[in-house]
């Protein structure tokens, strides 16, 4: 499975809020991301699916899992 790296800057599709991916949560075959941002001086964090935000950079995904030797 490939996920977006934590620390990646993204923009939410709703209200065009700029924030950072601070966590990835994987359950079964789905991944949701914690999107952290500041709004009016307050820190906020919400969980978003990948289709709910955009990324300016390419090749920001990384493989996860255990390496078999």
Order of alpha helices (4+ residues) and beta strands (2+ residues): beta-beta-beta-beta-beta-beta-beta
